[in-house]
Amino acid sequence: MTHSTTVALPPSDVLERAKRFFSERVPHAAAFAEKEGPGFLVLRGQGGEEIALHAWVDAAGKTQVRASTLFFDQPELKRQALAQALKRAQVRPEDYVVKFRGAQVLDETTTLAALGAVPNSPFIILPARRQPVR
């Protein structure tokens, strides 16, 4: 997703404020500078999320800011974890279930924050098996 806006601050101030905001103001989803240079800043979140910012002064003398985000959702994290653990590129995520705090996550479209996950929260991924009811 990409966002663009015009602001009154100089580009260097925009990037400095963004770096400070994402590292301090959102503790459960903090992101820290991974790369930075004149006019750009790339932040990496604790779950691998990425935020890239570019700030510059246009021909009219106004500061333009463009930010693009890449936030991973549960199904993508599940697919990546399975591919790494099983050492296979092709994995069928629907053949596995995710457990958090001992319970199966039934709606994998729920965000990690809504589940109450914080950095380094343990998730368990197990093969999906039908359990007979007795």
C-alpha positions in Angstrom: 0.0 0.0 0.0 1.4 3.5 -0.9 0.4 6.8 0.7 1.4 10.3 -0.5 0.9 13.7 1.1 2.2 17.2 1.2 3.5 18.6 4.5 4.9 21.9 5.8 8.1 20.3 7.5 11.4 20.0 5.7 12.1 16.4 4.4 14.8 15.7 7.1 12.4 16.6 9.9 9.7 14.3 8.4 12.0 11.4 8.3 13.4 12.0 11.8 9.9 12.3 13.3 8.8 9.1 11.5 11.8 7.2 12.9 11.1 8.5 16.4 7.3 7.8 16.2 7.6 4.2 15.0 10.3 3.3 17.5 8.7 4.9 20.6 5.0 5.6 20.2 3.8 2.1 19.1 5.6 -0.2 21.5 3.7 -3.4 20.6 4.4 -2.9 16.9 7.7 -0.9 16.9 9.8 -0.5 13.8 13.4 0.6 13.6 15.6 2.1 11.0 17.1 -0.5 8.7 18.4 1.8 6.0 18.4 5.6 5.7 20.0 8.3 3.7 19.3 11.8 2.3 15.5 11.8 1.6 14.7 8.2 2.5 14.1 5.9 5.4 13.3 2.2 5.6 11.9 0.9 8.8 11.7 -2.8 9.7 9.1 -4.1 12.2 9.7 -6.8 14.7 7.6 -9.2 12.7 9.4 -8.4 9.4 7.0 -5.7 8.4 8.5 -2.9 6.3 7.8 0.8 6.0 9.6 2.8 3.3 9.5 6.6 3.3 10.7 9.1 0.7 10.6 12.9 1.4 11.6 15.6 -1.0 11.0 19.2 -1.9 9.1 19.6 -5.2 9.5 22.3 -7.9 6.9 24.5 -6.0 9.0 24.3 -2.8 6.6 22.0 -0.9 7.7 18.9 0.9 6.2 15.7 -0.6 6.1 12.5 1.3 5.5 9.0 -0.1 5.3 6.0 2.2 4.8 2.4 1.2 4.1 -0.4 3.7 4.4 -4.1 3.6 2.6 -5.7 6.5 2.5 -9.5 6.8 -0.8 -11.1 7.8 -1.3 -14.4 9.5 -1.7 -16.6 6.4 1.5 -15.2 4.9 3.4 -15.7 8.2 2.1 -19.2 8.4 3.2 -20.0 4.8 6.6 -18.5 5.4 7.1 -20.4 8.7 6.0 -23.7 7.1 8.3 -23.2 4.0 11.3 -22.6 6.3 10.6 -25.4 8.7 9.8 -28.0 6.1 12.5 -26.8 3.7 9.9 -26.9 0.8 8.9 -24.0 -1.5 5.4 -25.5 -2.0 3.4 -25.9 1.2 -0.4 -26.2 1.6 -1.1 -23.9 4.5 -4.6 -25.3 4.8 -3.1 -28.6 5.8 -1.9 -27.0 9.1 -3.5 -25.2 12.0 -2.1 -22.3 14.1 -2.3 -22.3 17.9 -1.8 -19.3 20.1 -1.9 -19.4 23.9 -3.0 -23.1 23.6 -6.1 -22.5 21.4 -6.5 -22.9 17.7 -6.7 -19.6 15.8 -10.0 -20.2 14.0 -10.0 -17.0 11.9 -6.6 -16.5 10.4 -7.7 -13.1 8.9 -7.6 -11.7 12.5 -4.6 -9.4 12.9 -1.8 -10.4 15.2 -2.4 -7.3 17.3 -6.1 -8.2 17.7 -5.1 -11.6 19.0 -2.9 -9.9 21.6 0.4 -11.0 20.1 3.4 -9.0 21.2 7.0 -9.3 19.8 8.3 -12.8 20.3 4.9 -14.3 21.1 5.0 -18.1 20.5 2.7 -19.6 17.8 2.5 -23.3 17.2 1.8 -24.7 13.8 0.7 -28.3 13.7 -0.6 -30.6 11.0 -4.4 -30.4 10.7 -6.0 -33.7 11.7 -9.6 -34.5 12.2 -10.2 -35.6 15.7 -12.9 -38.2 16.2 -15.7 -37.3 18.6 -16.4 -40.1 21.2 
